[in-house]
Amino acid sequence: MELYDKARELGVELEAAVFPPSLAWLVGQNYREIMNFLSKVHVMLCHKCDGAACLNHEILSLYNIVRS
């Protein structure tokens, strides 16, 4: 908390890249806890691959939900 407070005092925002929810818990990332220390988070998604952290997979899943 000290680092976060000092950063805010200096007008600096702390940001981090995190795993998507489907993987975050596997690597010990707790969004509620992380947000106590950061101003902003960015979800890491790979452009092309076959898995939960892949943008093309997420878009296809969204398409399938909307289409049905």
N, CA, C, O and CB atoms as a CASP TS submission, in Angstrom:
PFRMAT TS
TARGET T0000
AUTHOR 0000-0000-0000
METHOD Language model
MODEL 1
PARENT N/A
ATOM      1  N   MET     1       0.827  -1.178   0.000  1.00  0.00           N
ATOM      2  CA  MET     1       0.000   0.000   0.000  1.00  0.00           C
ATOM      3  C   MET     1       0.879   1.251   0.000  1.00  0.00           C
ATOM      4  O   MET     1       0.472   2.292  -0.517  1.00  0.00           O
ATOM      5  CB  MET     1      -0.945  -0.007   1.206  1.00  0.00           C
ATOM      6  N   GLU     2       2.047   1.161   0.560  1.00  0.00           N
ATOM      7  CA  GLU     2       2.946   2.316   0.603  1.00  0.00           C
ATOM      8  C   GLU     2       3.293   2.814  -0.796  1.00  0.00           C
ATOM      9  O   GLU     2       3.274   4.018  -1.053  1.00  0.00           O
ATOM     10  CB  GLU     2       4.223   1.962   1.357  1.00  0.00           C
ATOM     11  N   LEU     3       3.608   1.891  -1.695  1.00  0.00           N
ATOM     12  CA  LEU     3       3.967   2.251  -3.061  1.00  0.00           C
ATOM     13  C   LEU     3       2.794   2.932  -3.762  1.00  0.00           C
ATOM     14  O   LEU     3       2.978   3.947  -4.434  1.00  0.00           O
ATOM     15  CB  LEU     3       4.410   1.006  -3.847  1.00  0.00           C
ATOM     16  N   TYR     4       1.598   2.384  -3.610  1.00  0.00           N
ATOM     17  CA  TYR     4       0.412   2.962  -4.227  1.00  0.00           C
ATOM     18  C   TYR     4       0.176   4.384  -3.715  1.00  0.00           C
ATOM     19  O   TYR     4      -0.086   5.296  -4.499  1.00  0.00           O
ATOM     20  CB  TYR     4      -0.818   2.084  -3.951  1.00  0.00           C
ATOM     21  N   ASP     5       0.270   4.564  -2.408  1.00  0.00           N
ATOM     22  CA  ASP     5       0.059   5.893  -1.821  1.00  0.00           C
ATOM     23  C   ASP     5       1.096   6.892  -2.318  1.00  0.00           C
ATOM     24  O   ASP     5       0.751   8.029  -2.639  1.00  0.00           O
ATOM     25  CB  ASP     5       0.105   5.813  -0.292  1.00  0.00           C
ATOM     26  N   LYS     6       2.347   6.490  -2.384  1.00  0.00           N
ATOM     27  CA  LYS     6       3.416   7.374  -2.855  1.00  0.00           C
ATOM     28  C   LYS     6       3.218   7.720  -4.325  1.00  0.00           C
ATOM     29  O   LYS     6       3.423   8.865  -4.727  1.00  0.00           O
ATOM     30  CB  LYS     6       4.793   6.720  -2.645  1.00  0.00           C
ATOM     31  N   ALA     7       2.823   6.739  -5.126  1.00  0.00           N
ATOM     32  CA  ALA     7       2.578   6.979  -6.548  1.00  0.00           C
ATOM     33  C   ALA     7       1.456   7.999  -6.727  1.00  0.00           C
ATOM     34  O   ALA     7       1.580   8.912  -7.542  1.00  0.00           O
ATOM     35  CB  ALA     7       2.226   5.660  -7.271  1.00  0.00           C
ATOM     36  N   ARG     8       0.385   7.859  -5.992  1.00  0.00           N
ATOM     37  CA  ARG     8      -0.731   8.814  -6.087  1.00  0.00           C
ATOM     38  C   ARG     8      -0.283  10.205  -5.657  1.00  0.00           C
ATOM     39  O   ARG     8      -0.670  11.205  -6.261  1.00  0.00           O
ATOM     40  CB  ARG     8      -1.924   8.349  -5.221  1.00  0.00           C
ATOM     41  N   GLU     9       0.530  10.261  -4.613  1.00  0.00           N
ATOM     42  CA  GLU     9       1.056  11.536  -4.124  1.00  0.00           C
ATOM     43  C   GLU     9       1.868  12.241  -5.218  1.00  0.00           C
ATOM     44  O   GLU     9       1.850  13.467  -5.321  1.00  0.00           O
ATOM     45  CB  GLU     9       1.930  11.314  -2.868  1.00  0.00           C
ATOM     46  N   LEU    10       2.572  11.457  -6.026  1.00  0.00           N
ATOM     47  CA  LEU    10       3.397  12.001  -7.112  1.00  0.00           C
ATOM     48  C   LEU    10       2.618  12.167  -8.417  1.00  0.00           C
ATOM     49  O   LEU    10       3.168  12.637  -9.413  1.00  0.00           O
ATOM     50  CB  LEU    10       4.595  11.101  -7.350  1.00  0.00           C
ATOM     51  N   GLY    11       1.341  11.783  -8.414  1.00  0.00           N
ATOM     52  CA  GLY    11       0.526  11.896  -9.618  1.00  0.00           C
ATOM     53  C   GLY    11       0.799  10.811 -10.643  1.00  0.00           C
ATOM     54  O   GLY    11       0.559  10.993 -11.837  1.00  0.00           O
ATOM     55  N   VAL    12       1.304   9.676 -10.167  1.00  0.00           N
ATOM     56  CA  VAL    12       1.633   8.555 -11.052  1.00  0.00           C
ATOM     57  C   VAL    12       0.577   7.466 -10.879  1.00  0.00           C
ATOM     58  O   VAL    12       0.204   7.128  -9.756  1.00  0.00           O
ATOM     59  CB  VAL    12       3.065   7.994 -10.750  1.00  0.00           C
ATOM     60  N   GLU    13       0.099   6.923 -11.996  1.00  0.00           N
ATOM     61  CA  GLU    13      -0.842   5.808 -11.929  1.00  0.00           C
ATOM     62  C   GLU    13      -0.089   4.495 -12.076  1.00  0.00           C
ATOM     63  O   GLU    13       0.798   4.375 -12.921  1.00  0.00           O
ATOM     64  CB  GLU    13      -1.931   5.937 -13.021  1.00  0.00           C
ATOM     65  N   LEU    14      -0.435   3.523 -11.266  1.00  0.00           N
ATOM     66  CA  LEU    14       0.151   2.196 -11.368  1.00  0.00           C
ATOM     67  C   LEU    14      -0.792   1.308 -12.158  1.00  0.00           C
ATOM     68  O   LEU    14      -1.978   1.209 -11.842  1.00  0.00           O
ATOM     69  CB  LEU    14       0.434   1.597  -9.966  1.00  0.00           C
ATOM     70  N   GLU    15      -0.259   0.659 -13.192  1.00  0.00           N
ATOM     71  CA  GLU    15      -1.043  -0.213 -14.044  1.00  0.00           C
ATOM     72  C   GLU    15      -0.337  -1.554 -14.172  1.00  0.00           C
ATOM     73  O   GLU    15       0.875  -1.654 -13.980  1.00  0.00           O
ATOM     74  CB  GLU    15      -1.270   0.426 -15.431  1.00  0.00           C
ATOM     75  N   ALA    16      -1.113  -2.587 -14.502  1.00  0.00           N
ATOM     76  CA  ALA    16      -0.523  -3.910 -14.681  1.00  0.00           C
ATOM     77  C   ALA    16      -1.326  -4.697 -15.712  1.00  0.00           C
ATOM     78  O   ALA    16      -2.517  -4.453 -15.909  1.00  0.00           O
ATOM     79  CB  ALA    16      -0.465  -4.675 -13.336  1.00  0.00           C
ATOM     80  N   ALA    17      -0.670  -5.626 -16.352  1.00  0.00           N
ATOM     81  CA  ALA    17      -1.326  -6.583 -17.242  1.00  0.00           C
ATOM     82  C   ALA    17      -1.619  -7.833 -16.424  1.00  0.00           C
ATOM     83  O   ALA    17      -0.743  -8.358 -15.736  1.00  0.00           O
ATOM     84  CB  ALA    17      -0.436  -6.915 -18.505  1.00  0.00           C
ATOM     85  N   VAL    18      -2.851  -8.302 -16.507  1.00  0.00           N
ATOM     86  CA  VAL    18      -3.262  -9.480 -15.739  1.00  0.00           C
ATOM     87  C   VAL    18      -3.837 -10.529 -16.673  1.00  0.00           C
ATOM     88  O   VAL    18      -4.198 -10.236 -17.813  1.00  0.00           O
ATOM     89  CB  VAL    18      -4.295  -9.101 -14.653  1.00  0.00           C
ATOM     90  N   PHE    19      -3.917 -11.744 -16.180  1.00  0.00           N
ATOM     91  CA  PHE    19      -4.509 -12.827 -16.939  1.00  0.00           C
ATOM     92  C   PHE    19      -6.029 -12.664 -16.965  1.00  0.00           C
ATOM     93  O   PHE    19      -6.592 -12.030 -16.072  1.00  0.00           O
ATOM     94  CB  PHE    19      -4.111 -14.195 -16.341  1.00  0.00           C
ATOM     95  N   PRO    20      -6.705 -13.230 -17.981  1.00  0.00           N
ATOM     96  CA  PRO    20      -8.169 -13.197 -17.988  1.00  0.00           C
ATOM     97  C   PRO    20      -8.710 -14.005 -16.814  1.00  0.00           C
ATOM     98  O   PRO    20      -7.995 -14.836 -16.256  1.00  0.00           O
ATOM     99  CB  PRO    20      -8.728 -13.745 -19.326  1.00  0.00           C
ATOM    100  N   PRO    21      -9.969 -13.771 -16.432  1.00  0.00           N
ATOM    101  CA  PRO    21     -10.537 -14.457 -15.266  1.00  0.00           C
ATOM    102  C   PRO    21     -10.414 -15.967 -15.310  1.00  0.00           C
ATOM    103  O   PRO    21     -10.266 -16.608 -14.269  1.00  0.00           O
ATOM    104  CB  PRO    21     -11.970 -14.099 -15.129  1.00  0.00           C
ATOM    105  N   SER    22     -10.472 -16.547 -16.507  1.00  0.00           N
ATOM    106  CA  SER    22     -10.392 -18.007 -16.609  1.00  0.00           C
ATOM    107  C   SER    22      -9.040 -18.555 -16.163  1.00  0.00           C
ATOM    108  O   SER    22      -8.943 -19.730 -15.809  1.00  0.00           O
ATOM    109  CB  SER    22     -10.666 -18.438 -18.032  1.00  0.00           C
ATOM    110  N   LEU    23      -8.004 -17.734 -16.175  1.00  0.00           N
ATOM    111  CA  LEU    23      -6.662 -18.180 -15.781  1.00  0.00           C
ATOM    112  C   LEU    23      -6.128 -17.481 -14.531  1.00  0.00           C
ATOM    113  O   LEU    23      -5.241 -18.009 -13.860  1.00  0.00           O
ATOM    114  CB  LEU    23      -5.703 -17.956 -16.919  1.00  0.00           C
ATOM    115  N   ALA    24      -6.655 -16.308 -14.216  1.00  0.00           N
ATOM    116  CA  ALA    24      -6.117 -15.510 -13.113  1.00  0.00           C
ATOM    117  C   ALA    24      -6.033 -16.283 -11.798  1.00  0.00           C
ATOM    118  O   ALA    24      -5.025 -16.221 -11.094  1.00  0.00           O
ATOM    119  CB  ALA    24      -6.965 -14.279 -12.916  1.00  0.00           C
ATOM    120  N   TRP    25      -7.077 -16.996 -11.482  1.00  0.00           N
ATOM    121  CA  TRP    25      -7.089 -17.724 -10.211  1.00  0.00           C
ATOM    122  C   TRP    25      -6.022 -18.808 -10.162  1.00  0.00           C
ATOM    123  O   TRP    25      -5.543 -19.159  -9.085  1.00  0.00           O
ATOM    124  CB  TRP    25      -8.455 -18.341  -9.975  1.00  0.00           C
ATOM    125  N   LEU    26      -5.643 -19.345 -11.335  1.00  0.00           N
ATOM    126  CA  LEU    26      -4.621 -20.395 -11.377  1.00  0.00           C
ATOM    127  C   LEU    26      -3.225 -19.872 -11.038  1.00  0.00           C
ATOM    128  O   LEU    26      -2.367 -20.627 -10.579  1.00  0.00           O
ATOM    129  CB  LEU    26      -4.601 -21.039 -12.749  1.00  0.00           C
ATOM    130  N   VAL    27      -3.006 -18.589 -11.265  1.00  0.00           N
ATOM    131  CA  VAL    27      -1.689 -18.003 -10.986  1.00  0.00           C
ATOM    132  C   VAL    27      -1.722 -17.083  -9.761  1.00  0.00           C
ATOM    133  O   VAL    27      -0.781 -16.330  -9.509  1.00  0.00           O
ATOM    134  CB  VAL    27      -1.192 -17.221 -12.206  1.00  0.00           C
ATOM    135  N   GLY    28      -2.819 -17.159  -9.009  1.00  0.00           N
ATOM    136  CA  GLY    28      -2.909 -16.415  -7.759  1.00  0.00           C
ATOM    137  C   GLY    28      -3.280 -14.954  -7.911  1.00  0.00           C
ATOM    138  O   GLY    28      -3.059 -14.166  -6.992  1.00  0.00           O
ATOM    139  N   GLN    29      -3.838 -14.575  -9.048  1.00  0.00           N
ATOM    140  CA  GLN    29      -4.262 -13.188  -9.231  1.00  0.00           C
ATOM    141  C   GLN    29      -5.705 -13.038  -8.745  1.00  0.00           C
ATOM    142  O   GLN    29      -6.614 -13.696  -9.252  1.00  0.00           O
ATOM    143  CB  GLN    29      -4.132 -12.754 -10.727  1.00  0.00           C
ATOM    144  N   ASN    30      -5.896 -12.184  -7.778  1.00  0.00           N
ATOM    145  CA  ASN    30      -7.213 -11.899  -7.235  1.00  0.00           C
ATOM    146  C   ASN    30      -7.542 -10.452  -7.610  1.00  0.00           C
ATOM    147  O   ASN    30      -6.945  -9.518  -7.074  1.00  0.00           O
ATOM    148  CB  ASN    30      -7.264 -12.127  -5.668  1.00  0.00           C
ATOM    149  N   TYR    31      -8.484 -10.270  -8.523  1.00  0.00           N
ATOM    150  CA  TYR    31      -8.785  -8.928  -9.033  1.00  0.00           C
ATOM    151  C   TYR    31      -9.158  -7.948  -7.926  1.00  0.00           C
ATOM    152  O   TYR    31      -8.715  -6.800  -7.944  1.00  0.00           O
ATOM    153  CB  TYR    31      -9.912  -9.001 -10.040  1.00  0.00           C
ATOM    154  N   ARG    32      -9.954  -8.383  -6.979  1.00  0.00           N
ATOM    155  CA  ARG    32     -10.351  -7.472  -5.887  1.00  0.00           C
ATOM    156  C   ARG    32      -9.134  -6.994  -5.101  1.00  0.00           C
ATOM    157  O   ARG    32      -9.049  -5.824  -4.727  1.00  0.00           O
ATOM    158  CB  ARG    32     -11.348  -8.170  -4.935  1.00  0.00           C
ATOM    159  N   GLU    33      -8.212  -7.887  -4.858  1.00  0.00           N
ATOM    160  CA  GLU    33      -6.997  -7.527  -4.114  1.00  0.00           C
ATOM    161  C   GLU    33      -6.085  -6.643  -4.967  1.00  0.00           C
ATOM    162  O   GLU    33      -5.554  -5.642  -4.485  1.00  0.00           O
ATOM    163  CB  GLU    33      -6.238  -8.799  -3.664  1.00  0.00           C
ATOM    164  N   ILE    34      -5.908  -7.014  -6.224  1.00  0.00           N
ATOM    165  CA  ILE    34      -5.038  -6.259  -7.129  1.00  0.00           C
ATOM    166  C   ILE    34      -5.503  -4.811  -7.257  1.00  0.00           C
ATOM    167  O   ILE    34      -4.688  -3.889  -7.272  1.00  0.00           O
ATOM    168  CB  ILE    34      -5.000  -6.923  -8.512  1.00  0.00           C
ATOM    169  N   MET    35      -6.824  -4.618  -7.349  1.00  0.00           N
ATOM    170  CA  MET    35      -7.342  -3.261  -7.545  1.00  0.00           C
ATOM    171  C   MET    35      -7.140  -2.347  -6.340  1.00  0.00           C
ATOM    172  O   MET    35      -7.330  -1.135  -6.443  1.00  0.00           O
ATOM    173  CB  MET    35      -8.803  -3.325  -7.873  1.00  0.00           C
ATOM    174  N   ASN    36      -6.760  -2.915  -5.208  1.00  0.00           N
ATOM    175  CA  ASN    36      -6.415  -2.086  -4.046  1.00  0.00           C
ATOM    176  C   ASN    36      -5.087  -1.367  -4.250  1.00  0.00           C
ATOM    177  O   ASN    36      -4.792  -0.398  -3.550  1.00  0.00           O
ATOM    178  CB  ASN    36      -6.351  -2.943  -2.778  1.00  0.00           C
ATOM    179  N   PHE    37      -4.286  -1.834  -5.203  1.00  0.00           N
ATOM    180  CA  PHE    37      -2.943  -1.299  -5.390  1.00  0.00           C
ATOM    181  C   PHE    37      -2.705  -0.669  -6.757  1.00  0.00           C
ATOM    182  O   PHE    37      -1.656  -0.066  -6.984  1.00  0.00           O
ATOM    183  CB  PHE    37      -1.951  -2.382  -5.176  1.00  0.00           C
ATOM    184  N   LEU    38      -3.654  -0.799  -7.660  1.00  0.00           N
ATOM    185  CA  LEU    38      -3.449  -0.312  -9.025  1.00  0.00           C
ATOM    186  C   LEU    38      -4.547   0.660  -9.438  1.00  0.00           C
ATOM    187  O   LEU    38      -5.675   0.600  -8.949  1.00  0.00           O
ATOM    188  CB  LEU    38      -3.396  -1.485 -10.005  1.00  0.00           C
ATOM    189  N   SER    39      -4.187   1.551 -10.343  1.00  0.00           N
ATOM    190  CA  SER    39      -5.169   2.474 -10.901  1.00  0.00           C
ATOM    191  C   SER    39      -5.919   1.837 -12.054  1.00  0.00           C
ATOM    192  O   SER    39      -7.085   2.148 -12.295  1.00  0.00           O
ATOM    193  CB  SER    39      -4.495   3.759 -11.361  1.00  0.00           C
ATOM    194  N   LYS    40      -5.245   0.942 -12.769  1.00  0.00           N
ATOM    195  CA  LYS    40      -5.844   0.343 -13.957  1.00  0.00           C
ATOM    196  C   LYS    40      -5.208  -1.010 -14.223  1.00  0.00           C
ATOM    197  O   LYS    40      -4.026  -1.216 -13.950  1.00  0.00           O
ATOM    198  CB  LYS    40      -5.684   1.268 -15.183  1.00  0.00           C
ATOM    199  N   VAL    41      -6.008  -1.936 -14.761  1.00  0.00           N
ATOM    200  CA  VAL    41      -5.471  -3.229 -15.193  1.00  0.00           C
ATOM    201  C   VAL    41      -5.813  -3.450 -16.660  1.00  0.00           C
ATOM    202  O   VAL    41      -6.820  -2.946 -17.158  1.00  0.00           O
ATOM    203  CB  VAL    41      -6.031  -4.389 -14.319  1.00  0.00           C
ATOM    204  N   HIS    42      -4.983  -4.193 -17.329  1.00  0.00           N
ATOM    205  CA  HIS    42      -5.188  -4.571 -18.718  1.00  0.00           C
ATOM    206  C   HIS    42      -5.186  -6.091 -18.767  1.00  0.00           C
ATOM    207  O   HIS    42      -4.263  -6.731 -18.264  1.00  0.00           O
ATOM    208  CB  HIS    42      -4.086  -3.957 -19.663  1.00  0.00           C
ATOM    209  N   VAL    43      -6.208  -6.663 -19.367  1.00  0.00           N
ATOM    210  CA  VAL    43      -6.282  -8.119 -19.477  1.00  0.00           C
ATOM    211  C   VAL    43      -5.416  -8.560 -20.651  1.00  0.00           C
ATOM    212  O   VAL    43      -5.564  -8.058 -21.765  1.00  0.00           O
ATOM    213  CB  VAL    43      -7.760  -8.600 -19.660  1.00  0.00           C
ATOM    214  N   MET    44      -4.517  -9.497 -20.395  1.00  0.00           N
ATOM    215  CA  MET    44      -3.627 -10.021 -21.439  1.00  0.00           C
ATOM    216  C   MET    44      -4.386 -11.033 -22.292  1.00  0.00           C
ATOM    217  O   MET    44      -4.884 -12.040 -21.788  1.00  0.00           O
ATOM    218  CB  MET    44      -2.356 -10.674 -20.814  1.00  0.00           C
ATOM    219  N   LEU    45      -4.465 -10.754 -23.571  1.00  0.00           N
ATOM    220  CA  LEU    45      -5.055 -11.695 -24.517  1.00  0.00           C
ATOM    221  C   LEU    45      -4.105 -11.831 -25.695  1.00  0.00           C
ATOM    222  O   LEU    45      -3.644 -10.834 -26.250  1.00  0.00           O
ATOM    223  CB  LEU    45      -6.475 -11.226 -24.985  1.00  0.00           C
ATOM    224  N   CYS    46      -3.818 -13.056 -26.069  1.00  0.00           N
ATOM    225  CA  CYS    46      -2.969 -13.306 -27.237  1.00  0.00           C
ATOM    226  C   CYS    46      -3.811 -13.147 -28.491  1.00  0.00           C
ATOM    227  O   CYS    46      -5.023 -13.362 -28.462  1.00  0.00           O
ATOM    228  CB  CYS    46      -2.321 -14.727 -27.177  1.00  0.00           C
ATOM    229  N   HIS    47      -3.172 -12.770 -29.593  1.00  0.00           N
ATOM    230  CA  HIS    47      -3.904 -12.515 -30.833  1.00  0.00           C
ATOM    231  C   HIS    47      -4.436 -13.798 -31.475  1.00  0.00           C
ATOM    232  O   HIS    47      -5.626 -13.884 -31.778  1.00  0.00           O
ATOM    233  CB  HIS    47      -3.010 -11.788 -31.816  1.00  0.00           C
ATOM    234  N   LYS    48      -3.585 -14.779 -31.682  1.00  0.00           N
ATOM    235  CA  LYS    48      -4.018 -16.025 -32.320  1.00  0.00           C
ATOM    236  C   LYS    48      -3.441 -17.224 -31.575  1.00  0.00           C
ATOM    237  O   LYS    48      -2.224 -17.377 -31.462  1.00  0.00           O
ATOM    238  CB  LYS    48      -3.590 -16.057 -33.808  1.00  0.00           C
ATOM    239  N   CYS    49      -4.327 -18.060 -31.076  1.00  0.00           N
ATOM    240  CA  CYS    49      -3.911 -19.290 -30.403  1.00  0.00           C
ATOM    241  C   CYS    49      -5.157 -20.095 -30.081  1.00  0.00           C
ATOM    242  O   CYS    49      -6.247 -19.739 -30.528  1.00  0.00           O
ATOM    243  CB  CYS    49      -3.086 -18.988 -29.105  1.00  0.00           C
ATOM    244  N   ASP    50      -5.025 -21.148 -29.334  1.00  0.00           N
ATOM    245  CA  ASP    50      -6.155 -21.998 -28.968  1.00  0.00           C
ATOM    246  C   ASP    50      -6.268 -22.111 -27.460  1.00  0.00           C
ATOM    247  O   ASP    50      -5.758 -23.069 -26.880  1.00  0.00           O
ATOM    248  CB  ASP    50      -6.013 -23.389 -29.594  1.00  0.00           C
ATOM    249  N   GLY    51      -6.913 -21.172 -26.818  1.00  0.00           N
ATOM    250  CA  GLY    51      -7.043 -21.276 -25.380  1.00  0.00           C
ATOM    251  C   GLY    51      -7.806 -20.110 -24.793  1.00  0.00           C
ATOM    252  O   GLY    51      -8.254 -19.212 -25.506  1.00  0.00           O
ATOM    253  N   ALA    52      -7.945 -20.141 -23.479  1.00  0.00           N
ATOM    254  CA  ALA    52      -8.763 -19.155 -22.774  1.00  0.00           C
ATOM    255  C   ALA    52      -8.216 -17.733 -22.866  1.00  0.00           C
ATOM    256  O   ALA    52      -8.992 -16.782 -22.772  1.00  0.00           O
ATOM    257  CB  ALA    52      -8.887 -19.545 -21.332  1.00  0.00           C
ATOM    258  N   ALA    53      -6.934 -17.560 -23.041  1.00  0.00           N
ATOM    259  CA  ALA    53      -6.347 -16.215 -23.069  1.00  0.00           C
ATOM    260  C   ALA    53      -6.133 -15.720 -24.493  1.00  0.00           C
ATOM    261  O   ALA    53      -5.232 -14.919 -24.744  1.00  0.00           O
ATOM    262  CB  ALA    53      -5.022 -16.202 -22.316  1.00  0.00           C
ATOM    263  N   CYS    54      -6.945 -16.187 -25.416  1.00  0.00           N
ATOM    264  CA  CYS    54      -6.752 -15.848 -26.826  1.00  0.00           C
ATOM    265  C   CYS    54      -7.892 -14.991 -27.340  1.00  0.00           C
ATOM    266  O   CYS    54      -9.064 -15.321 -27.156  1.00  0.00           O
ATOM    267  CB  CYS    54      -6.628 -17.114 -27.671  1.00  0.00           C
ATOM    268  N   LEU    55      -7.547 -13.902 -27.977  1.00  0.00           N
ATOM    269  CA  LEU    55      -8.537 -12.969 -28.485  1.00  0.00           C
ATOM    270  C   LEU    55      -9.464 -13.635 -29.500  1.00  0.00           C
ATOM    271  O   LEU    55     -10.679 -13.442 -29.449  1.00  0.00           O
ATOM    272  CB  LEU    55      -7.848 -11.767 -29.113  1.00  0.00           C
ATOM    273  N   ASN    56      -8.902 -14.412 -30.413  1.00  0.00           N
ATOM    274  CA  ASN    56      -9.754 -15.053 -31.418  1.00  0.00           C
ATOM    275  C   ASN    56     -10.746 -16.025 -30.769  1.00  0.00           C
ATOM    276  O   ASN    56     -11.880 -16.146 -31.231  1.00  0.00           O
ATOM    277  CB  ASN    56      -8.889 -15.794 -32.451  1.00  0.00           C
ATOM    278  N   HIS    57     -10.339 -16.701 -29.730  1.00  0.00           N
ATOM    279  CA  HIS    57     -11.229 -17.606 -28.999  1.00  0.00           C
ATOM    280  C   HIS    57     -12.346 -16.816 -28.314  1.00  0.00           C
ATOM    281  O   HIS    57     -13.505 -17.232 -28.343  1.00  0.00           O
ATOM    282  CB  HIS    57     -10.433 -18.426 -27.955  1.00  0.00           C
ATOM    283  N   GLU    58     -12.009 -15.693 -27.704  1.00  0.00           N
ATOM    284  CA  GLU    58     -12.998 -14.859 -27.013  1.00  0.00           C
ATOM    285  C   GLU    58     -14.005 -14.282 -28.003  1.00  0.00           C
ATOM    286  O   GLU    58     -15.202 -14.252 -27.715  1.00  0.00           O
ATOM    287  CB  GLU    58     -12.301 -13.721 -26.242  1.00  0.00           C
ATOM    288  N   ILE    59     -13.539 -13.823 -29.168  1.00  0.00           N
ATOM    289  CA  ILE    59     -14.435 -13.268 -30.182  1.00  0.00           C
ATOM    290  C   ILE    59     -15.372 -14.350 -30.710  1.00  0.00           C
ATOM    291  O   ILE    59     -16.565 -14.098 -30.880  1.00  0.00           O
ATOM    292  CB  ILE    59     -13.628 -12.646 -31.340  1.00  0.00           C
ATOM    293  N   LEU    60     -14.860 -15.534 -30.970  1.00  0.00           N
ATOM    294  CA  LEU    60     -15.695 -16.643 -31.436  1.00  0.00           C
ATOM    295  C   LEU    60     -16.751 -16.989 -30.391  1.00  0.00           C
ATOM    296  O   LEU    60     -17.908 -17.221 -30.741  1.00  0.00           O
ATOM    297  CB  LEU    60     -14.830 -17.881 -31.753  1.00  0.00           C
ATOM    298  N   SER    61     -16.378 -17.027 -29.136  1.00  0.00           N
ATOM    299  CA  SER    61     -17.335 -17.321 -28.064  1.00  0.00           C
ATOM    300  C   SER    61     -18.438 -16.275 -28.017  1.00  0.00           C
ATOM    301  O   SER    61     -19.614 -16.608 -27.869  1.00  0.00           O
ATOM    302  CB  SER    61     -16.620 -17.391 -26.708  1.00  0.00           C
ATOM    303  N   LEU    62     -18.055 -15.005 -28.142  1.00  0.00           N
ATOM    304  CA  LEU    62     -19.044 -13.917 -28.152  1.00  0.00           C
ATOM    305  C   LEU    62     -19.960 -14.048 -29.366  1.00  0.00           C
ATOM    306  O   LEU    62     -21.173 -13.878 -29.243  1.00  0.00           O
ATOM    307  CB  LEU    62     -18.339 -12.534 -28.159  1.00  0.00           C
ATOM    308  N   TYR    63     -19.401 -14.346 -30.527  1.00  0.00           N
ATOM    309  CA  TYR    63     -20.177 -14.541 -31.749  1.00  0.00           C
ATOM    310  C   TYR    63     -21.201 -15.669 -31.567  1.00  0.00           C
ATOM    311  O   TYR    63     -22.365 -15.524 -31.939  1.00  0.00           O
ATOM    312  CB  TYR    63     -19.241 -14.854 -32.935  1.00  0.00           C
ATOM    313  N   ASN    64     -20.764 -16.775 -31.000  1.00  0.00           N
ATOM    314  CA  ASN    64     -21.659 -17.908 -30.776  1.00  0.00           C
ATOM    315  C   ASN    64     -22.789 -17.568 -29.813  1.00  0.00           C
ATOM    316  O   ASN    64     -23.908 -18.052 -29.984  1.00  0.00           O
ATOM    317  CB  ASN    64     -20.877 -19.090 -30.247  1.00  0.00           C
ATOM    318  N   ILE    65     -22.519 -16.751 -28.813  1.00  0.00           N
ATOM    319  CA  ILE    65     -23.561 -16.335 -27.864  1.00  0.00           C
ATOM    320  C   ILE    65     -24.572 -15.442 -28.581  1.00  0.00           C
ATOM    321  O   ILE    65     -25.780 -15.624 -28.428  1.00  0.00           O
ATOM    322  CB  ILE    65     -22.940 -15.588 -26.641  1.00  0.00           C
ATOM    323  N   VAL    66     -24.085 -14.485 -29.358  1.00  0.00           N
ATOM    324  CA  VAL    66     -24.966 -13.530 -30.043  1.00  0.00           C
ATOM    325  C   VAL    66     -25.780 -14.234 -31.125  1.00  0.00           C
ATOM    326  O   VAL    66     -26.951 -13.918 -31.334  1.00  0.00           O
ATOM    327  CB  VAL    66     -24.144 -12.377 -30.661  1.00  0.00           C
ATOM    328  N   ARG    67     -25.167 -15.170 -31.796  1.00  0.00           N
ATOM    329  CA  ARG    67     -25.814 -15.884 -32.903  1.00  0.00           C
ATOM    330  C   ARG    67     -26.962 -16.772 -32.426  1.00  0.00           C
ATOM    331  O   ARG    67     -27.935 -16.960 -33.157  1.00  0.00           O
ATOM    332  CB  ARG    67     -24.789 -16.731 -33.646  1.00  0.00           C
ATOM    333  N   SER    68     -26.869 -17.312 -31.229  1.00  0.00           N
ATOM    334  CA  SER    68     -27.896 -18.263 -30.764  1.00  0.00           C
ATOM    335  C   SER    68     -29.157 -17.609 -30.266  1.00  0.00           C
ATOM    336  O   SER    68     -30.088 -18.299 -29.851  1.00  0.00           O
ATOM    337  CB  SER    68     -27.345 -19.112 -29.679  1.00  0.00           C
TER
END
